[in-house]
Amino acid sequence: MTVQKRDYYEILNLSRDCGDEEIKSAYRKMALKYHPDKNPGDKESEERFKEAAEAYEVLRDPEKRRIYDQFGHEGLQGTGFRGFSGFEDIFSSFGDIFEGFFGFGARGGRTRGRQGKSLRYDLTLTLEQAFGGVEQEITFHRLESCVTCGGTGAAPGTEPQTCPTCQGRGQVIRSQGFFQVATTCSACHGHGEIIIDPCPDCRGGGKRRVERSISVKIPAGVDTGSQLRLRGEGESGEHGGPPGDLFVVIHVKEHEFFTREEDDLICQIPISFVQAALGDTLTIPLLDDEEGHELVIPHGTQPGEVIKIPGRGMTSLRGYRRRGDLYVKIDVKIPRKVDERQRELLEAFAETENITLTGKKKGHRGFWKKMAR
């Protein structure tokens, strides 16, 4: 039997128009209430703790939150988000949000390995690339563990020493009334260790800046603002923690012919007033067909009319439709100059319409009389 997931806003007791600080505050409150160190052996509290972490991970991310608000839990399935595998996964991601309360940090004691910093890469695509998808090689810089010292920050042949201030705990605990308040050790910054003889290559930081190139598969249908999350491609973690992620943010360039509105494409084609009056068949370009599409212009087409071509718009990222539609707006062009032959033909046409050269139509007063009734 499939278990129905609870609404993320309901889990954190938030309204749908809540702000970032409200989300952070609500999660910290729930994390403190159901923290496993505070509720040892309580399976229900463990599940609530994991549930709150999953809700926070989605709602704190603007893109995930937008997808969730629009499509619910099912919409997140296409983003690669799978929640958390366990407590350590949660603590390494954002356990510090409730560090320093009630005598425990991530899980109490020395600060554990922390996840590395996530990075952002802005990738610009053409509309054609966004339509069909593309595999693109990108190059970026990130901090990786120093090869010389193995990421310890200590010079080869030496090791980090236990911090004398906190005795390796990474925290200094102070009593305040009935409570014990733990704060991060200022001497070792929560690491529990200090570097006496720093590595000459990374200067004790344990990381070096390197250039990395990877191939990224961009799915068909992406739009400006779409994000791809590449897990583990961010900077290396601290003290054995997992690496961060790389977020590839998509920017789609404007097209010279098509305008995009979500999955639909819009274009404008100029025709003469003769084509509009008599009708015609034109070939218009398509993103996926070099031969184009045969568009029938009905006789009597008016300026500004729009002709819809179903299923010839953008490839859709959403599962309920494969393609958007193409909307062709008709722009009827009036010639600014006509030669003698064209003038004669137009004057002859005007006579058939009972129109004088002044633009007044015979019998026009009778028309206005009818309108006044």
ZAMAR-79159 format. One record per residue: residue in one letter; x, y, z of N, C-alpha, C in turn. Coordinates in steps of 0.1 Angstrom, whole numbers, plus 5000, padded with zeros to 4 digits. Atoms other than C-alpha are relative to their C-alpha. Layout:
residues N
AXYZXYZXYZ/...
***
This chain:
residues 373
M500849885000500050005000500950135000/T499249885001501450344990499650105011/V500249914989501850585020500050144994/Q500249865005500550935012500950105008/K499149904993503151205020499250125004/R500749894995502051485041500550134993/D499649875006502051845028501250065008/Y498849944994505452015035499750125009/Y500349884992503852335047499349955013/E500750054988501652135071501049945010/I499050064991504651945085500750115008/L499349894992506352275095499150105005/N501049904995503152455104500250144994/L499849875007503652725078498950034990/S500949965011501452915054500750004987/R499450025013502052895017500750134995/D499449875004503153265015501250035010/C499049974990505853225043501350044993/G498749965005509253375039501149915004/D498950084997512753225041500349995015/E499750014985513353315078498949925007/E501150084993509953165088500349864997/I499750145003510952845070501149955009/K498950044992514252835088499749985014/S500450004986512752915122499149885003/A500950114998510052655118500749875000/Y499250125001512452385108500849985013/R499250014988514752455137499249965012/K500950034989511852435161499649855000/M500450145002510752095147501349915002/A498850084999514351965146500449995015/L499750014986514952055182499049915008/K501050084993511651895193500249854998/Y500050145003512251565175501449954998/H498750045001516051545176500349865006/P499850144994517151175181500850005013/D499350004987519551275209499150045012/K500949964990516651425228498949905002/N501150105000514251135220500649864997/P499350125004516450825221499049885000/G500950125001514650505209498650034996/D501349975004511550695199499850004985/K500250015014510650575164499250114993/E500949905005507850825159500850134999/S499349885000510151115168501150004988/E499150015011512750985143499450024987/E500749985013510250975115499650154999/R500449865000509051325124501350094997/F498749935002512751445124500349994985/K499650015014513351305089499050074991/E501149935007509951435077500250154999/A499849864999510751785089501350044991/A498849975008514251775072499750004985/E500450005014512751675039499250124996/A500949885002510151955041500950124999/Y499249885000512852205049500950004987/E499250015011515152085021499350054987/V500849965012512352144995499650155001/L500549864999510952475009501050115000/R499049905000514252645014500650034986/D499449995013515252594978498950064990/P501149935008513352844955499549924988/E500550075011513252624925499249875004/K500850124996512152304943498750055006/R501349954994509552514962499050044989/R500849965011508252654929499349884994/I500550125006507852304914499049935010/Y500950064991506252174946498750075001/D501349924999503752454948499249984988/Q500850025012502752394912499649864997/F500350145004502852014909500049905012/G500150094988503051874945501249915000/H499050104998505151574955500449944986/E499750065013504951424920500950084991/G499149915008506651724904501449995004/L498650014995509751674925500749874995/Q499450135004510351324911500950024988/G499249975012511851474879501250095003/T498949914996514351694899501249935006/G498950084994516451414913500050005015/F500149994985515351494949499449875005/R500550124994514951174969500050005015/G500149994985514951295005501449975005/F498750034993517651175029500149855003/S499950154998519050825034500149975015/G499950034986519550865072500450135007/F499749884992520451095101501350074996/E498749945003524051145091499950094987/D500249925013522951265056499350135004/I500749874996520651525073501050095008/F499149924992523351635098501150064991/S499049955009525951675071499550114991/S500649905009523551885050499850135007/F500349884993522352135076499749985014/G500250024986522652005111500450125008/D499549894992524352325122498850105002/I501149904998520952505120499550005014/F500550014986520152385155501249975010/E498850024992523752365168500050105011/G499949904989524352515202498850005010/F501250014991520952425218500049885009/F500250124991520452195248501249915001/G498850084998524052085248500449904989/F499650085011524151915214500150084988/G499949945013525252015180499449914989/A500550105010524951785150499549875006/R500450114992524951485172500750005014/G499249994988526851615202501549984998/G498650025000530551635209500650074988/R499349935011533051725182499250024987/T500749985013531751875150500349904990/R499850105010531351605125500350054986/G499749955014532251615088498850074995/R501049925006530351875070500050004985/Q500150005015529151885034500750124995/G499349895006531252095011499050104994/K500849895006529952414995499549964986/S500550025013527652384966500350124991/L499549905010528552574934498950034990/R501049975011526552744906500850034987/Y499449985013527352744869498850054991/D501049945009525352964845500349964985/L499850065013524952794811499050074990/T500949945010523552984781499849914988/L500350095012521752784753499250084990/T500949955011520052864720498749945002/L501450064999516352804717500049864993/E500050135007517152514693500649905010/Q499450094990519352354720499149975011/A500950024990516752404746498849914995/F501150085006514152244723500449855000/G499650145002516051924715500849945011/G499050054991518351894745501349994994/V498749995005522051894743501049945011/E499050044990525151744759501150104999/Q499149895000527452024768501249985010/E498950014991530952024783500250145007/I499849884993531452284810501349995009/T498849994993534552394828499850105012/F500249914989534552544863501249975010/H498950024989536852584894499349965013/R500550044986536252424928501249975009/L499050044990538152354960499949855002/E500050144998539251994963501149975011/S499150044990541151814990501550014995/C498649995004544851894989500749864999/V499350135002546851604975501249995009/T498750004992550051694994499749955014/C500350044986548451665029498849915002/G501250094998545451445021498850075006/G501149934994543151715032500050045014/T499949974985544351735068500450145003/G499549874997545952075064501450005006/A498750014993549051955082501149974990/A498850025009552551945066500249855000/P499650155001553651595053500949965012/G499250054989554951385082499550055014/T500649954987552851575108498549985000/E501450014998549351555121499450115008/P500749904991546751795135500049955014/Q499950034985546851815173498650035006/T501249994993543951785197500050155006/C500149864995542652135206500050005015/P500050004985543652215242498950085007/T501149924994540752455247498849925002/C501250084999537952215241500349855002/Q499650144998539951885246499549914988/G500450085011538951775211498549994998/R501550015001535151815216499550094989/G500549915010534852105192499050105006/Q501049914994532452275216500450035015/V499849974986532652455249498650015006/I501450014994529752375272500050095013/R500249914989528552635297498649985006/S501350024993525752595324499450145001/Q500949884998522952855324498749955007/G501150054992520552765352499849854998/F500250145002518952435344500549944987/F499650045013520352425309501550004998/Q498649995005523652355293500050054986/V499949945014524552565263501349974994/A498750035007527152445239500250104989/T499649905011528952695217501349944993/T498850055007531552625190501250065005/C498749964995535052635202500750114991/S499549895008536652965191501549974996/A498650035003540152815191500249914988/C499950095012539552535166498950014991/H501149985009536352655151499149884999/G500850125000534552335160500649884995/H499450115006537052105144500549905010/G499450094989538451965177501549984998/E498650015003541951995162500650134995/I499349885005544452265155501349964992/I498950035008547252275129501250085005/I498749944995550752335144500950034988/D499149985011552752295112499249984987/P500950015012550552385081500749954988/C499650055013550852225047500550124992/P499549895008553052445024499150034987/D500749985012550752384994498650065002/C501349954998547352455009499950105012/R499849914988548652665039499049975011/G500750044988546752465064498549994997/G501450015003543352485046499549874997/G500450135003543352135035499449994986/K500650005014542052235000500850094991/R499349925011543352364967499050034989/R500949965011541552544939500549934987/V499750075013541452324907499050034990/E501049995011539852334873499549874996/R500750135003537352064864499150024988/S500950005012535651984831499149875001/I500950115000532551764829499050014989/S501050005011529951674803498650005007/V501449994994526351774812499049974990/K501150025009523251634796498950095003/I501149914998520651904792498749944994/P501250065006517151764788499250094991/A500849925009514851884761498950075007/G501149934994512452154771500450105011/V499649914989514552354796499750144996/D500349865002513852724800500950085009/T499249914991515553024815499549985015/G500350034986515752954852500049865004/S499950154997515752574850501349975006/Q498750044994518352414872500249855000/L499650145000520152084870501049995012/R499250034988521651944902500949884998/L499050115002524851744898500649975014/R499650034987525351574931501549965001/G498650044998528951554944501050084992/E499149925008530351804919500350135005/G499649884994530652084943501449995007/E498750004993533552154967500049885010/S499850114991534951874989499650045014/G500549984987533551835024501150035010/E499149974989535051925057500149875009/H499850114990536651645079499249884996/G500650135004535351355058498650024996/G501449985004531951515050499949994985/P500350025014530351465016500350134992/P499849875008531151704987498650074998/G501249925003528651974978499549964986/D500650025013526551984946500450114991/L499949905010526852174914498750034994/F501349965006523752364902500350074987/V499849945013523752434865498750084997/V501249915002521352734859500050034985/I500249995014519952754824499650144996/H500549875006519653084804499849974985/V500250035015518053054769500050144993/K499949885008518953324744498750034992/E501149965008516253524726500249954986/H499950055014515453384691499550114991/E500349895010515253604660498649994994/F501350025006511953454649498949965010/F501050054990510253274678500150075013/T500149964987509053404711499449895008/R500450114992508553154739499150045012/E500849984988505753144765499849865006/E500150134994506252834787500349904989/D499750105011505852544762499550044987/D500549965013504252744735501050104993/L499149915008506052934707499050094992/I500849905007504753254690500950064990/C499349935010505853404658499150094992/Q500849905008504753684635500550004985/I499650005014504653664597499350124992/P500649905008504053954573499449954987/I500750035013501653914543499550134994/S500649895006500354154518498550005002/F501450004998496754274519499349924989/V500550095011496254084486499949865005/Q500050144995497253754503499049995011/A501050014989495053844533498649994994/A501350005006492053904510499749874992/L500250125008492553614486500449875006/G499550124995494253364508501349964994/D498750045005497653194503500549885008/T499350114993499852904514501550045001/L498649964998503252994530500749895008/T499250094992506052784544500750085011/I499449944988507152884579501049915006/P498950094994510252754597499549945013/L500250074988510152514626501349965006/L498850034994512652424652500549864998/D499750145001512552054645499949954985/D500350055014511952044607500650114990/E499349915009514252204581499050044989/E500949975011511452184555498950105004/G501049914996509152394576498649945000/H501450045000505352384578499250084990/E500949935010502852464551498850065007/L501049934993500652724566499050064990/V501149965009497252794549499550135006/I500649874996496253164551498650014994/P501349995006492453174547499750134994/H500349875007490953434524499250085010/G500749914991489653724543500750015014/T499349994987492253704571500250145003/Q499949874995492354014592501350035007/P498849964993495354204606499949965015/G500050044986496354064640499449865003/E500550134997494653734636501149905003/V499050104995496353434652499649864995/I500350145005496553084636500849905009/K499450104991497252794660500349884993/I499550125005499352504650500249905011/P499850084989498852234676501249915000/G498950094998501852034689501350034993/R498749975006504552224671500850115007/G499349914992505752434700501249935006/M498850054994508552354725499749865006/T500150124993509252014739499750035015/S500549974986507651994774500849925010/L499450074989509451904806498949935008/R501150054992506051834821499549874994/G500450135005504751484818498749994993/Y501450015006501151554808499950044986/R500049965014502051694774501349984994/R498850025007504651614748500650134994/R499549885007504851944729498950115003/G500949884999503452294733499450034986/D500649965013501652474704500750124994/L499449895007502752724678498950094996/Y501049905003500853044674500650104990/V499549915011501353244642499150124999/K500849885001500253604643500250074986/I500049945013499353764610500250155000/D499749865001500854104602499750044985/V500349965014499154254571500750134997/K499249885004501454504554499350084989/I500649915010500054804535501150074993/P498949945007502354934508499950155002/R499949864999503555284513500050084987/K500049945013503955354476499449904990/V500550095010502155214446500350074986/D499849945013502855264409498750024993/E501349965007500355374382499149894998/R500850115003499255034373499349955013/Q500650054987498654934410498950105004/R501049904997496755264415498749984992/E501250025008494455194386499249885005/L500750124995493654844399499350035013/L500649974987493054974434498850094998/E501249915002490755254421498849924994/A501150085005488854994401499449915011/F500550074989488554784432499150085009/A500749914991487355084452498650034994/E501349985007484555134426499149895003/T500950114997483354784432499550005014/E500349994986483254864469499150125002/N500749884998481355184462500750105009/I499249914992484155384477500650114991/T499449895007485255734465501450015004/L498649984997488855844464500250085013/T499949934987488156064495499949905012/G500250104990487555744514498649995006/K501450004995483855824519499249904992/K500950105007481355554510498750074997/K501349955003478255654491498949945009/G501150054991475255644512500449995015/H499550024986477255674544499150075010/R500949934990474755914560498949905005/G501150104996472055634559500649905010/F499450094990474555414577500050055014/W500049944987474955654605498650025006/K501449994995471255704608499649875006/K500350134995470855334613500749985014/M499250014988473555344640499450085011/A500649914990471755624658498749955006/R501450054996468455434661500149925013/
***
